[in-house]
């Protein structure tokens, strides 16, 4: 278990230099870890028993297990509701007539671990793109500024000169970051849609339906989880009899893996919608940053003492959106003392030189 989760644990490491924000981390760090952990747990069959066990007379159990796992099992939707042990053996498992009763096949359980893994990769992709585009700029700017003796070094002047000489030429840096945030926003909604398709339209309201079900009287419940992730299903096996005629053997399968899947997807439903809502709010926030200069001034002032507010206004008037974004990111990576000195020195530089 330590070997399995060792690589996932490495993702918990805190970055020395922050090149994004907490909403970005919800996508490429928190969601990535959750999906990889779920994918790993699903593959650990030895800890949760065999994923499928089938019962049918006249066929070896291991043969039936393999056959039903490969070709899928099914339930009867119109037999989901009823009294187990009276009108049906289990929810969705009962006698049926071909052509009369509809049949719903379940073969997604073969792909759950792979789907979760590839979803994790999609959540990491915007981060991967941003790291390429960012190209270590923030790390080079911060360097050793948090060292108490570093700001008196040559790096101080180099940093001041960087903002002066690159004034109004850093918008592309911000645009790339904004595009990655849009990728994150689109991706989480696409993943919700994809998961809904993967579960044949059941994921869209799955968590909400489960929550409503828990509020109902146990005798009146329509078990949503048994409908989406049935733990007992049917499987039909055809073989030749002694005289060469085709025998149709009707078996019953226990899907122990679905006991885990139903809980994983309840959690993922709530988590995905949480991330989606936070991402939408972040998009609104970013729109305000772009459209409202006074909001940018407010954000920078929140990172400095009130004695430097006037100087911060001078910088905000000089900065375009790209300059402001780089400066704001820098503020997240240095101590308030160093940032205050940087504001003071940079203000003096701009006031002493008319920079267009």
Buried (B, 14 or more C-beta within 10 A) or exposed (E): EEEEEEEBEEBEEEEEBBBBBEBBBBBBBBBBBBBBBBBBBBBEEEEEEBBBBBEBEEBEEEEBBEBBBEEBBBBBEBBBBBEBEEEBBBBBBBEBEEEEEEEBEBEBBBEBBEBBBEBBEBBBBBBEBBBEBBEEBBBEBBBEBBEEEBBEEEBBEEBBEBBBEEBEEBBEBBBBBBBBBBBBBEBBBEBBEBBBEBBEEBBBBBBEBBBEBEEEEEEEBEBBBBBBBBBBBBBBBEEEEEEEEEEEBEBBBBBBBBBBBBBBBBEBBBBBBEBBEBBEEBBEBBEBBBEEBEEBBEBBBEBBEEEBEEBBBBBBEBBBBBBBBBBBBBBBBBBEEBBBBBBBBBBEBBEEEEEE
